[in-house]
Amino acid sequence: MANPWFRLYSEFAHDPKVQMMSEAMQRRYIMLMCMRCNGDVTLHDDEVAFHLRISDEDWAQTKELFIKKGFIDSELNLLNWEKRQFKNDSTTSSAERVRKHREKKKQAGNGDVTNDETLHVTLDNALDTDTDTDKEPNGSVGSADDSGDKKNSQEGAKPGLPVCPVQKVVDLYHEVLPEMPKVRLLSDGRRKAISKVWKWVLTTAKTDGQPRATNAVEALDWLKQYFTIARGNDFLMGRSPRTGEHAGWQCDLDFLLTDRGMKHVIEKTQKASA
C-alpha cells in the first residue's frame, strides 16, 4: 500500500554496511525505499534503472552489491522492511488512535480523559506531520560550544565521569585529520556516538592493564593519539587501492566512532598501542 512517508532510522548514518558504500550507492538504496514506500513493489530491472536514472549495467552492479549486503533479494524485495515499518503508520490516523484511547479509558471507568487526549493528540500529530521541527541544538559545528555539549552528553553518563566535551573532540578530529570530511552538523546521533567513545576511554584499560584515561585531559590526549593512529592507516586514508564495495568509500568521523572503525584503527594499524 502506498504511503507518503516511511521510517528511516538514525543508524543509517553510522551503519558500516551503509557508510562503506559510496554516496551514489547510498542514494540508490534510499531511492529503493522510496519506491517501496510508494507501492512500486513489482518493478522490473529496467524500470528500476529508469527510476534511478542509471544504465542497465550500473543497475546490475548495484543490484549485485545490495543483494550481497542483504538489503534486497533477487526479486527486489527490501529485506526487513516490514519489521522496520509499522502497519499503523499508513492505516491509522491520529484521530482514530485518540478515539480508541478514549473508549479504552471510559471502559476502565475513567470518563475524564481530557488531559490524556491532549497529550495523545500532541504526540500523534508530532509523529504524523512532516514539518521541519528538528532544529539543530547549536547550529553548525562551527558555532557549537562546550555549554551545549554538557547538556547533550549527560544522557547515559556514568556518575563521577567528566562531561564529554563534544566540540573539543570534533576539533581534535579536524586538527589531526584535515584530509577527511569535515563535520558540519552536530546531530544528536553524533553527540551520542562521541559520548559513548568518551565513556569507553574513561572506563576501560589497555592490554597492559593500565587505564586509557582517568580524567578529561587524559581522555582528550587518548583521542588525539587515536586519530593520529588512524592517520597512519593506509586504507583509511585512501593511500591504498580500494576495489569492489569499497570503491569510492571515504573514512570519516562517523566511521571512526563505530566499533568496527575502532577495531580497524587499533587492531589493524601498525604500531598502534591504544
N, C-alpha and C positions, 0 to 999 in steps of 0.2 A: 504494500500500500504506500502511495506517495505521501511524503511528509515534507514541509518546508524547511525543516532543520533536523540535525542529528547531533548526538553527543560525541565530542572529540575530547579525549581525556588529556590532562596536562602531561602525563608521562610520555606523550608523543615527542615532547621536546628533549627528553632525556634517554629514551629507549635506544640502546646501541644498534639494535636491528634496523631502526628507522634512521638514526642520525649518521650511521656509517654509509648511507646512500647519498648520492648527490642531491642537490636541491631540486633538480629536474625530476628525479625519481620520486622524491617526497611529494612533489606537487601532483604527479600522476597517481600516486596512492590516494591522496586526498580527493582527487577528481573521481576515482572509482567509488569512493564512499559517497560522494555527492550523487553519482549516478544511481547507486544502490538506494540512497535515501529518496530519490525522485521516482523510484519504482522501475528503473531501467535494469531489470534483472535477467532479461533474456536476450541481451545484445550479442551479436556475433563479433568475431575478432575485428572484421573490417569496420564495423560500426564503432567499436571502442577506439580504434585508431583514429577514426574521423573525429570523435568527440574530444580526443586528446590532442588533435591537430599534429599527429606524428605519422610517419610512414609505417606501412605494414611490417617492415623489417625491424624498425625501432620498437614497435609494439610487441613483436615476437620476443625480442630480447628482454623487454620489460616484464612481459608475462612470465618468462622463464625465471627471472630473478624473484618476482613476487611469489611464485609457487615454491621456489627454493626456500624463501624466508618464512613461508607459512601464512602469507597474507591472504592468498586466494587458492582455490583448487583449479583443476583443469577446465571446469565448467564455468569459470569466472565468478563463482560464489565467494563472497567475502567471509572468511572463516572468523568465528567468534562474534559475528555481527549481532546475532540475536541475544547473545549473552551481555553485550555492551549497550544495546538499545532496548529500552523498556517499552512494553506494549502501550502503557498509558500515556507515553509521550505523544502519540498521534491519535489515540482513541478517546481519551478522557479530558474534558475541559476543566479549568479551574472551578467554574460554577458547578459542574457535576460533582467534583470532589467535595466541595463545600456542602452541597445538598446531602450527599451520603454521610458526611461527618455530622451534620445537624440531626439527621434521622438517628444515627447511632447514639448521639448524646441524649436525645429525647427518650430512646428506648431504655437508656440507663437511668432514667428518672431525673435528668437534669434539663429543665426546659430553658434555662438562661444560658445561651451559648453565644451571646453577642461578642464577648472578648475573644473566644476561641475562633469564631467565624472570621473576625477581623484579622487575626493572626494568620489563619489559613489562606485567606484571600491575598494577603500581602506576600506570603511565601510562594503561593502558586503563581501569582502574577509575575513575581521575580523570576520564576523558572520558565514561564511561558512566553514572556515578551522578548523581543530581540533588540532592545535598546542597549546602547553602549554605556553601561553604568560601572564597568570595571575599570576605574581610573587607576593610574599608577600612583602609589602612595607618595613617591618622592620625585616624580617626573623621570627624566633620563638619568643614567648613571652619573653623568657629569654634575648633576645637582643634588644627588643624594648625600646625606651626611650621617655621622655616627648616631645622632639623636634618633633618626629614623631607623637605623639598624637595631637599636636597643629594643624598640617596640616590636619589630618584626622577627627578632631572633630569640624571643623569650619562650616561644612555643616549644615544648619538648626539651627545654634546657634542664640540665641536671643541677640541683641545688648546690651552690658553692662554686660552680664553674664561672669564669669570667664571661661576660656577654660577648657574643660574636660580633666583631667589627666588620660587617659585611663589605662596606665600601673599601676598607683598607685591604681586604683580601682581593677584591677586584683590581685595586690599584697595583698590588703586587703582580697579579697576572699580566696586566698591561706593561708593567715595568720590565719583567723578565722575558715575556713572550710577545714582543711588539709585532711579530710577523703573523700571529694568529688573529682570528676575527675579533674585532672589538666588542666588548659588552656594552650595548647601548640601552638596554632595558633591564631593570631590576624587578622582575616579576616575583610573586610570592613563591613560585616553584623554585626559582633560582636562589632566593634568600634561604629557603628551607634546605636546599641542597648544600649550600655553603655552610649553614649552621650545623648540618649533620656531619660534615667532614671536620669542622671545628671541634665538635664534641668528641669525635673519634680520636683526633690528635691528642686531646687532653685526657683521655680515659684509657688509652692503650699503651702497650710497651713494644719496643723493638725486639728483634730476635735475641739480643744480648740481655734482655730483661730490664733495660733502662727505659723509663717513661719517655715518650716522644716529647712531651711538654708538660710543665707544671703550672704555667701562668700564661698570660696573654702574649707577653713579649716572646717567650719561647715558642708558643704556637705559631705566631707570625713568622718567626725565623724558620720553623719547620716547613711551613707552606712555601716560603721563598725558596728553600732548598728543594722542595718537591717540584716546583715549577722549573727550577734550574736543571733538575734531573730530566724532566720532560724535554727540555731544550736539547739535551744530548741524545735523544732517541730519534734515529734517522727516519723511521717510519712515521712517527707522529709529526715530525717537522717537514715531511714531504721530500726528504733528501734521497729516499729510496723509491724505486718504481712501485706503483700500485696498479693492480690489474683486477679484472672481474668486478665484483660488487664493491670493491674499494676504490675503483677508478673515479676520480673527481671528488672523493671524500676529503674533508679537511678537519683536522682536530680543532677543538675549541674548548672554552672553559666548561661548558656543559658536559662534554665527554670526560674531561679530567676529573670531574666531581663524581662520576659514577664509579661503582665498584669495579667494573671492567676496566675503566680508564686508569684507576689507581693501581690495579694489578699489572696493567701493561707498563706503567711507569716504574713501579717499584720492583717488579719481578723480571721484566724483560729489557731493562736498560742496564748496560754495563756500568759498574762502579756505583750502583745505587745502594745506599745504606740507610734508607728511610725506615 
